[in-house]
Amino acid sequence: MVHNLLGALLATGSTVALACAAPASAQLPDERVYSLPAQDLSKSLRDVSRQSGRNIIAPSELVEGHQAPAVSGPFTAEGVVGLLVTGSGLEVRRVGDSLVITSSAGNERAPPEPLRQADSNAADETIVVTGSRIRGAPIASPVISLSEERIRDEGQGTLAEAVRTIPQNFGGGQNPGVGNNVPATSGVNVGSATSINLRGLGSDATLTLLNGHRLSYSASRQSIDLSSIPLAAVARIEIVPDGASALYGSDAVAGVANIILKRDYDGVETRARLGSSTDGGNFEQRYSALAGSRWSSGGFIASYEFGRSTAIEGRDRSYTRLRSPALTLFPFLRNHSAVLSGHQEVLPGLQLEVDALYNHRFSDASYASNPAGNVGLSGARFVYHSQSLVLAPTLRIDGPGDWGMFLTGSYGRDHTRFEVTNFSGGNAVVASGNCYCNDAVAAEFGGEGSLFRLPGGPLKAALGAGYRRNDFVRFNGVGGTQNITASQDSHYAYGELFLPLVSEEQGIGFVRALSASAALRYENYRGVGSVATPKFGIIYAPFADLSVKASWGKSFRAPTLNQRYQTLAAVLVPPGVFGGTGYPATATALLLQGGNVDLKPERATSWSATLDVHPTAVPGLELEASYFNTRYRDRIVVPIAFLSQALSNPLYGSLVTSNPARAVLDDVIGSSVSFINATGRPYNPADVVAYIDDRNLNAGYQKIEGGDLLLSYRRALGGKGGTLGVQLNATYLVSEQQLGAGQPILPLAGILFNPPHVRARGGLSWARGAFSATGNVTYVGGVVDTRRAVAVDVDPMTSLDLTLRYRSAAGSGPLGGLDVSFSVQNIFNAKPGSITTTLFSDAPYDSTNYSPVGRFVALAVSKKW
């Protein structure tokens, strides 16, 4: 069941629902015995929801800061919730079969008008669960949730910082700080966008949504930039690290992340944050404002953020100071971002919602190709200007019974313009006007509600259909050889069912609750093909302390437009560049790289099993242990990870044609947009000893499996000892890849520039009154550098963070609504392990797994007005 997830979100989200398996139309449960300690009101409400099987809906602005008394004895759900809110200025109202927490008359935090009892959908609209199209439905996959409050408690100032701490997220893909020596299949930095890359399957295999809306792709990868969203506007981010294409379509192979904005914030909040790495560089300034209002028929929030952080240069770190002093380890960043989200009841039963986002980011990075670190002598500089925007209106319509319908559309764009300056011999050659320009439009119509009643409650369904179009322009100047203009559209339809087979009220022994879910999506990509993806889930609760979840499904990812239409380039070099030996001095080798219009969608089969333990004998303890397994076929890759091994590693034998015929060479060069002869001698087909085909292709096989462990525990200490919290998120990953039939199966996880086998983050928190302290330890396991004949172990990295926070109660005066936090990330200044490099432009560490930030000290101050 999803009660444990949604209950936790009540404590930290903006407006959430506490939900469990009991359906909305079920009869009120009988009186039962409750035994609740004195604790946070949000925690007590969560416990009641779980034990009673009732939906409890509460804006976090109302319950935040309230303590609930200890309660023991037999009560109805209404009765026990009434006791919990006694003296708090809050009251409980019944909306349908849900319980809604509102403010008593005269309370300054009251919503302008209580929810009308006749409008049961108003309550249901707040039930937001990522991983299902059915409001409030439990899901059979694990869910990772980070609220804004938890992010602030742990000392982070942006969404980008927060997702980098999630163990299931790999730092490769499209992210700032990814080094020049990282293979393109593992990561790239274009425009310094930050993407989520679950399990290391690629940032193009993790779907990221904003309030359920798709965003425009970023730069050259089919990834989503989440660093463009101001943290002040975010209620929480929910991540389902499990295949979800049956619900959301392409890109959700590794899972889906949904960034959920605050709703109906009332007031104004300003915030400032200053921080810096103690070793030098990375001086950060961040300023934001959040404003909102609500009225009887609607509300809105608006947020603006300005951020600026200086670069980390090689000269700032001991492990790069002598080797590459002018190498940018982490780019200079400056951004302006804004969010607007609102909703308005236009007519009874008809509501208009609008979400809008704008971001402009500037980034700057460079490297020198000489030991003196003089970029102007030899090297390169990269300057990026990225602009992105999203406009997503939605109409919601109350249908017959409990059915709700919607019509939504979105327009998004993400244009990354860049300038590359190459320096050689003191001369500069500037290539300006380049752009990775992405645009996207989408429209969808759907609805969900109850069909008929099963023994455990009403069977619910969701149905929908839509259209999506993505446009991509790679502009490299007028007449540029790398220019691309391409588009891709798709039509789709989906359906989902939730079947509550057994409920607690039936009194069946060892079957407290049993439910199943099924989803199916059909999608047609013009020019690529059609895909049908199913997903099934089951949740079984033998008793109140335990739930068992399992899911199985198929997912897919359509090839990116860049992967299909990237221009072909042929390069002629000596074979030694590719590791070839024993050839004549005049020998050459021809390399072909670029896109492949014949690429097909990647396809994957995923399944997971989860034990969800929430013992009533240990209030406040939540434990989830999961196993996951994903098997890929037709995985799209650039087949040769290290070109320096193309002629020496038997793995790449099928991609090499020895002593190619003249006709083959003529065909390769003739089909290429550019032919570069880097040998210093005239091209002679008779000298070509090898043709290497390194175009994008659908790989044969990839397998990912492992386990996650999520633990959360909160306990009120005796007397005035405050509240103690424990958090743990750990993951173990094994992955392997086979490029084609007959090729060896090689490991990925635990190998350089791939995720390590183990990542974990755990911590303790303590809060008493206005004060809180949070400490976290992050462990990133070691990897093995296999680029040479003798493999070398790269050490793991462990860091300790500490944040102290003071939050005063809302009120007038200079100290009312004040929030001050002081944090130190990586207190002991742990450093990444070194790896061998041959070029001054290469980072001498694994920049996909280990951070160059070092010890970072920050002070943040905010004020609610």
N, C-alpha and C positions, 0 to 999 in steps of 0.2 A: 504493500500500500504506500501511498504517497504522503500519508499524514506526517511522517517524521521529517520529510523534506520541507513541506509547506509550513509546518510548525516552526522549524528553524528560521524560515524566511520571515515569519511574523515578527521575530525578535529583531530583525535587521533590515527588512525591506521597507518600501515606502507604503504600499497598500497591497496587502496580500490576503489570501484566504487560507484557513486551516481546513484541510479536507481529508476525509478518509473514505473507506469503500462504501459506506452506506449511501444510497442514492437519495436525491433530493426529494423524491416523492414518497419515501418510506415513512411508516408510522413512527411517531416519537418513541424512542427507546424507553424501556422501563427504568424505574428508579434503580440506581446502583450505588455501591459503596465507593467513596473516593477517599484517598489518603494523600494529601498534597502538602509539602513543606512550605514554609514562608520563602518566597523566591520572586524573581521578576514576574510581573503580570503576564508578559508575553509567553513565558515558559509555562505558567500554570494554564493559560488558555490552550496552549498546544497539547498539554497532557490531557485536558478535558476532551478536546477534539478527538484525540487518539482513543481514549477509553470509551467515549460515548458513541463514536461514529457519526458525529454531527459536524457540519461545516460551521466554522466560526470565523467571521470576517471582521477585520479591524484595521483602520489606518494606523501605521506605526507612529505617526505624529501624536495620536491620542494616548497610546499605551506606553510610549517611550518614557522611561524614568519612574514608572509606577511600580510599587512593590505589592504583591498579593499576600494576604495572611495565610497561615496554615489552616487547612480545612480537613476534617476527618468525619466520616459518617455517610449515611445514605441520603442521596439527593437526586433529583432530576437534573438534566443538563442545564435547564434554565435556572434552577435553584442554585446550583453550585457556582455558575458564572455570576449570578447576582451577588452571592457572597464575596466572590473574588474582587468585584469592582466596588464594593461598599466603601464609601469615604473617598473615592478617587475622583469624583466629579464626572464619572462615566456611568452609563446605563446600558442594559442589554435589551435589544428589540428582536422580535422574531420576524423574519422575512421569508415567507414560504416555510421551509423546514430548516432554514439556516438561522444562526444567531448572529446578529450584527451589533458590534460595539459602537455606540455613538456617545456624544457628550451630553451631559445634563444641561438644562437651561442655565445660562449665565457663565458657563465655562468658556474662557477666551479661546480655547482650541477647538470649539465646536464646529462641525460643519454647518453651513447655513441652513440646511433643511434635512431632517432625517429621511432615510430611504422609505419610500412608500411601501406598505405591505403588499399592495397589489402588483408592484413591479418587482417580481422575483428575479427577473433577469438582471436587474441592477446589481444584485448581490453576486450573481454568477459571473458577471463581467470581470470582477476582480480576481477570479480564480485563474491564475496564469501558471501553466505548467509547460515547460519546454519538453518536447518529446511526445506530445499528443495534440491532435486537433480538436479533442473533446474537452470542454472546459471542466476542470476539476477532476478529470479522470486520472487514476493512478497509472504509473507506467512501470514496465517490467525491467527497465534498464537503470543502472546507477546514475545518480545526478550529483554533480559538484556545483556548489553555490558559493559565491562570494558577494556579500553585500557591501555597499559603500562604507558602512560603519566598520565592518571588519577590515576592509582595506585601509581605512584611516587608522584603526587601532594598531595595525601592523606596520605603520609608518610609511606606506606608499602614497604617492601623490597623484598617480595617473593609472588609467586602465592598463597601459602598456607595462608599467612596473608590476602591477598586480598579476597579470597573466604569466609573466616570466617566472613567478614563484610557484606556479602550479606544476606539480611533478609530472602530470600526464602531457604537458606541453613541451615540445622540443624547440630549442632556440634557433634551429635552422629555418628553412623556408625563406620568406621575405621579411627581413628584420634588420634594423640598424645594427652596426657592429659586426656583421658577417664579413669575414676577411676575403681578400682577393684569391687566396689559395683554396677556398672551399669549392668543391665540385658543384656545378650548377644544379645537379640533382639533389643536393643537400641544402643549399641556401644561397641567397643573393641579397645584396642591399641595393635597391633601386628606389630612390626618393625617401629612404629612411622611414618607410611605413612599417607598422608593427602588425603582424598577423599571428593567428593561433595555428599551431601545427601539432595536432594531437597524435601521439604515438610515433611521431616522426614520419608519418605517411605523406607529408607534404602540406603546405599551407593551402594548396589548391584542393585538398581532399577534406578540409574542415570547413563546413558552412557556418558563416557568422551572420546573424540577423540583428536588426535593430527594431525592438518592439514587434518582432515577428516578420519584419519586412526585409527582403533582400536588398543589398546595397550594390553599387557598381564595383566591378573588379578594380584592383589597384595595379598600376604599372604593367610590367610584362607578364606577371604571374596571375593566375586565376585565383587570387587571394583577396581578402577583405582587410582594410586598414582600420583597426579599432582605436588607434591612438588619436584619431580625429574627433573623438567623442569626449566632451568635458566630464570629468569624474563627478562634479557637483550635481550633474543632471541625472546620474545613474542611481537607480534603486538597488539593482543587483545584476550580476551576470550568472546565468545558469548554463552549465555545460553538460551535455549528455555524450560521454565518450563511447558511443556505440553507433553502428551503422543506422542511418535514418533516412535513406533515400526514398523509402516507401511513403514517408510523410512529407519530405521537403524537396526531393528531387536530387539533381546532380550536385556534386561536391560534398555530400554528407557521408562519405565512405567511412571516415574516421569518427565522425560524430557531428554534433551541431552545438553552437554557442549562441545564446540569445541574450542580447544586452537590453535589459528592461529599464525604461526611464521612469523617473518619479512621476507621480500623478497627483494633481491637486495640491501641490505644495502651497502653503499660505504664508506669505511674508517675504522678507528679503534676507539673504545671507551673503556676506563678503568674506573672502579668504585670501590669504597670502602665504607663500611658502618660499623659504630660502634654504639652500643646501649646497654642499660641495664635497667632493672627494678630497680626503686629507693628503693624498699623494700628489695632488695637482690636477688641474683640468676639471671638467664636469661641474662648473659652478652654475647652479640652477636658480632661476627666478620664476615663480609661477603665481599668477593673480587670477582670481575668478569671482564671479558674481552670479547668484541664483535668485530669481524672483518668481513669484507665483501668486495666484489667487483662485478662489473657488466661489461659486455662487449656486443657487438652487438648481440650475439646469446645466451647469458645466464648470469648466475650470481650465487653467493653463499653467505651464511652467516655461521659463526662459532662462537660459544660462549662457554665459560668455566666459572664455578662458584665454589668457595669454601666457605662453610659456617660452622660456629661453634657457638653453644650457650650452655652455662652451664645450669644445671638443676635448677629447682625451688624445693626446699625441704620444708617440713612442717615447719621446724624451721625458714624459711624465711618469714612466714606469721603469722599475729597475730591470725587468726582464726584456725590455725592448730598447732601453736608452742607448746602448752601444751599437746594437744591431741595426735598428731602423728608427732613428730619432725623429724623422719627419713623417712617419707613417701615422695616419689617423686611425686610432683604435676604435673610437666611437665618435660619430660626426657631431659637428656643431648643428644645433637645432633651434629653430624659432617658429612658433606657430600661433595662429589665432583660430579659435574654434567657437562655434555657437550652436545651440540647440533650442528649438521651439516645439513644444508639444501641447496640444489642447484638445478639448472635446466640448461639444455643445449639443443639447437636445433641440433639434430643429422643430420637430412635431412630436406629439406623444407616440412613443414606439419607434422613433427615427432619430438616430444620433450621428453626428458628424465628428470624426476624429482626424486630426492632422498632426503628422510628425515631420519636422524639417531639420536639416543639419547642414552646416557649412564649415569648411576648414581650409585654411591656407597654411602651408608649411614650407619653410626654407631650410635647406641643409647644405653643408659644405664639408668636403673631405678631400684629402690629397695624399700623395706619397712621393718619395724621392727614389730614384734608381741609382743612387751613388752612396758610398759609405759616409760622406760628409753630411748627408741629410739636406742637400741643397735642391729644393724642388725646382727652382728656376734654371738650374743647370741641366738636370734630366729628371723627368718624373711626370706626374699628371695631377690635375685638379678637377674635381667633379662638383658642380653646383646644381642643385635641384630646386625647382619651384613646383609644389604640388597643390592643386586646388581640387576640392571635392565637395559635392553637395548632394542632398537627397530631399525629395519632396514626396510625401506618401499620404494621400487622403484616403479615408475609409468611411463608408456609410454602413451603419449597423441598424438592422431592422428586426423588430420583434415579430416572429411568425406565430402560427397557431400553436397552442399548448406551450411547451417550454422550448420550442424551436427558436433559434436565433439565426439570422442570415446576415451576410455581409457582402459588400462590393468594394474592392480595394484596388488601388493602382499606385504605381510609383515611378518616379523618374530619378535616375541617379547619374552622376558623372564623376570621373576621377581622372584629371589630366595632370600628368607629371612631365613637366618640361625641364630639360636639362642642357647644360653646357659643359663640354669636355675640353680642357686645355692641355695639350701635350707639349712638354718641354724637352728639347734636345739640343745640346751644344749651346745653350743660352738662348735659343730661339723658341718662340711660342707659336703653336698652331691651334687656333680656336675653332671648335666645331659647335656652333650654337643653333638654336631653333629646333633641337630634337624634342620629340614628344612621344610618350606612351599615353595615348588618349583613349579612355574607355567611357562608353555611354551605355545606359541600360534603361529599358522601359518594361513594365510588367503590368498585367491586369489579372484579377482573379475574382471569381464569384463562388460563394459556398455557404454552407449552413450546417448546423448541428443541433441535435435534440434527441428526445426519447422516441422509440418506435413502439415497443410494447413491453410488458412486464415479464421478467424471468423470476424463478424462485428467489434469487437474491436481490432483486430490484429491477428497475427498468433497463432494458437494452438500449444503449445510446449509439448514435451514428453520426458521422461527419462525412459530407460529400462536397466536392468542389472541382472546379476546372479553371484553367487559366492559360495565359499566353505570356511569353517572355522573349525579349530580343536583346542581344548584346552586340555592340559595335566596337571595333578595335582599329585604331590607327597607330601605326609605328612610323613616325615621320623623322627622316634623317636628312632634311634639306631637299630643295627642289632637285628632282632627278636623282636623289640618293639611292644607292643600290640596295639599301636595307629597308626601303619604304614598304609598308604593308597597309592595305585598306581592306578590311574583311568584316563580315557580320555573320551572326548565327541566331536563328530563332527556333523556338520550340513551342509545341502545344502539349498540354497535359491534363489529366484528370485523375482524381484520387478518391478513395473511400476508406473509412475507418470504422470499426465496430468496437464497442466496449460491452462485455458480457459479464455482469455480476451473477455468478452461478450459485454461490452460497453466501449468506450473510449471518452475522452473529445471532440475529433474532430467531433464526431457524433452530438453534440449539443442537446442532449436529456435533457429536463428539469428535474431537481432534480435527475439526474443520471449522475454525472460527470464521474464516472468510476464504473464498475462492473466486477468482475472477480471471477472465481471459480477454485478450485483445487481438485484433487482426486488422491489417492495413494493406492496401494494394494501390500502386500508382503506375499509370501508363504515361510515357512521355515519348514524343516523336521529335527528333532533331533533324531538321532539313539538311540533307546531304551527308549525314552521319549514320542515322539509323534510329530504330525504335527500341525502347527498353521497357520492360514490365518488371517491377520490383515488389515483392511481397514482404511482409513482416508479421510475426506472431509473438505474442507474449503471454505469460501466465504468472499469476501471483497467488501463492498459497500461504495462508496463515493458520497453522495448526492450533495456536493459542496466542494470547495477547502479547507474549514476549518475543515472538519470532515470526518473520515473514521470509518466504523463499520465492525468489524471482528468477525467471528465465526468459530469454528472448532469442529469436532466430530470424534472420532476414537476409535479403540480398540488397546490395547497393551498387551504384554506378557513378562514374565521373566522366563527363563528356570531355574530349580533348580541347585544350584551350585554342583560341584562334592563333596565338603565337606559335604553339606547337605544330599546328597544321600549315600555317602560311609563312613561317619564318623563311626568309630568302636563303637559297642554297649558295654556299661559298666553298670553293675549292682552293686549297692551299698546298703549294709544292715546297717541301723542305727536305734537308738531308734525313735519311732514315734514323740516324742517331738520336734525333729529337724525340722519336717514338720508342726509343730503347732498342733499336736495331743494331746488331753488331755483325762484323765479318763481311760487310758489303764493300765493293770498290769505292774509291774516293769520289768518283763521279756519280755514284748512285743517288737517286732521289726517291721520295715517297709522296704520294698524293692523298690528301685528306679531304673528305667531303662532309660538311656539317650543315644542318639547317632543318627545315620543317618537312612534314610528310602529310600530304593531303589525304592519304588513304588511312590515316589513323582511325581506329574505332574506339568506342567508349571502354574505359576500364570497368571491369565487373568484379564484384567481391561478394563473398558469403561470410556473414558474421554471426556469432552467437555468444551469449554471455549468461552466466549464472551468478546469482547474488544471494548471500545470507544477510538478512537485515535483523539485527538483534537490538531490542529496546526493552530490557528487563524492567518490569514494574517494581521489582524489589530494589532496583538501583535507579531512583528517579534522576533524570538528566543524562543518562548514558545512552548513546547511540553508536552502534558499531555495524559497519557494512564491509563484508569481504566478498570480492568479486573475482571471477575468472572471465577473461575475454579471449576470443579467437577470431581472427580475420584471415581469410585466404583470398588472395588476389589472383586474377588472371588478366592477361592483356594489359599489364601495368605499363604506362607510358614512361619511358626513360630515355635519356641520352646514354647510349649503351656503354661507352667507354668512360669510366669514372676518372681514370688517370691516363692522359694521353701519353705520358712518358713510358707507359707499359704496353702501349698498343701492339708493338711488334715483339715484345719479349714475354708477355703473359699469355699462355695457351688459352686462357679464358676468352680472349678476344679473337681466336683463330677464325671463327665463322664470319667475322666482319672484315677479314683481310683477304684480298686477292693478290697472290704472289705473281710477279711478272705478268701483269695484265696486258691483254691484247690492245693494239692501237685503237680498234673500234670502241672498246670499253672506255678508254681514256678520252677519246673524242666525244663520246656520249656524256660522260661525267662533266667535262669542261663546258660542253655546249649547253647543258641544262642548268649550269650554275650562273647566277647573276653576277658573281665576281670571281675572278681567278687571280690569285696572288702567288707570284713566283718569288719566294724568299730565299732562293739558293745562291743568288748573286751571279748565276750563269744562265744563258739562254735555255729555254725549255726544249728538252729532247725526249720524245716519248720512249726512245730506246733505253734511256737511263732510269726509267721508273721501275723500281723493283717491287713496289707494293702499292696497292690502292686500298685505303682504309675508309669504310663506310660508317660514319658516326652520326648518321641522321637519326632523328627521333623515331622510336619504334615501340610497338606494343610488346613488352617483355613477356616471357612465358609464365612466370610464377613468382609469387611473393607471399610469405606467411608471417603473421604477427600474432603472438599470444603472450599471455602473462596474467598478472593479478594486481588488483588494487585493494588497498586497505584504508578505509575512512573511519575515523573515530572522533567522537565529540562527547565531552562530558562537562556538565556544569553543576555546581553544588554551592548552596548557600552555607557559608561557615557560621558557626554558632555565635550568638551575641551580636556584636558589631564587627564581626570579622570580615564582612563583605561577601563577595561571590568569587569562587575559583572556577576557572575554565581550563579544559585541556583539549587540544586539537591535534590531529595527526592525519596526514595524507601521504601515503607511500605507494609506489608502483614498481613492479618488476616486469621487465620486458625482454622477450626473445623474438628476434626477427631474422629472416633469411630471404635470399633472392636467387632465382635462377633466370638468367637472361634469355634462355631458349632451350628447346629440346636438345638433350645430349650435353648441355653445359653443366658444370658442377654447381651444386647449391652452396652458396657462400653466406656467411653470417653478415648481418647489418648492425643490429644492436650490439653495443660494446666495441664497435670499430670506430676509428677516428672519423669525425664529421658525421656521425650518426648518434642516436640516443644511447646513453649508457644503459646497462642492464637495470640499475637501481637508481631511483631518485626518490627523495623523501623530504617532507617539511612537517615539523611538529613544534608545538609550543605550549606555553602556559600563559594564562592571563588572570589578573586579579583586579577586581573593581570594588570600590567602597565609596558610596556617595558620589561626589563629583570626580574622584580620582580613579585612574586605571593604569595598570602596567602590563605590557605584553612582551613576551620574549619568544623568539622563534629560532630554531636551528634548521638550516637547509643543507641537505647532503646531495651532491651530484657525483655519482659513481665514476670510476675511472674508465678509460677506453684504451684500445690497443692501436698503435700506429703500425699499419701493415704495408706502408708504401714501399718498403725496402725488403731485401731478402730476410733480414733479421728483424722480427717484430719487436717493438718497444712499447712498454707499458707507460701510459700517461696517468699521473696520479689523480685521485679523486679530489674534490674540493668541498670543504665544509665551512659554513659561515654562520655566525650568530648575530641576531638582530635584537634590539631592545627599543621599545617605545613607551614613553610616559605621557599621559594625557590628562588634562583637566577640562571638565565641561560643567559650566554653571547652569543653573536652571534658567529657563526663559523668563524674561521680565524686563522692566525698564532699568535705566541706569547703565553706567559704563561696563559693569561686570555681568549684567544680565545677558544670557545667551552667548557667553564667551566660551570659545573652544581653543585650547592651546595644547600643542603636542610637540615633544622633543624626541627625535629618533636617531639612533645610530645603527646603520646597516653594516654588516660584516665587521663587527667590533674588533676582531683580531686581525683584520686586514689580510685575509687569506688570498693567495694569488694562484692563477692557473698554472698548471704544469707545462713545461716547455716541450716543444716539438722542433724537429729539424726543418729549416727552411733554406732555400737556395737563392731567393730573390729578396732584395730590400723591401719590396712591396708586399711581402707575405707576412701575415701575423704569425709569430713563433709560438702559437698556442692554438688550441681548438676553440675557435671563436663561436661555434654553434652551441657549445655546452658550458663554457666557463667565461665569466664576465671580467672585463678589465676595470670595472668601476672601483673596486677596492673598498676601503672604509669610507662610508658616506654619512655625513652628519647633516641633519635638517631640522629646522624650526618652522612650524606652521601655526598660524593664528587665524581664527575665523570668528565672526560676530553675526548673530541673528538680530535683525532689527524689527 
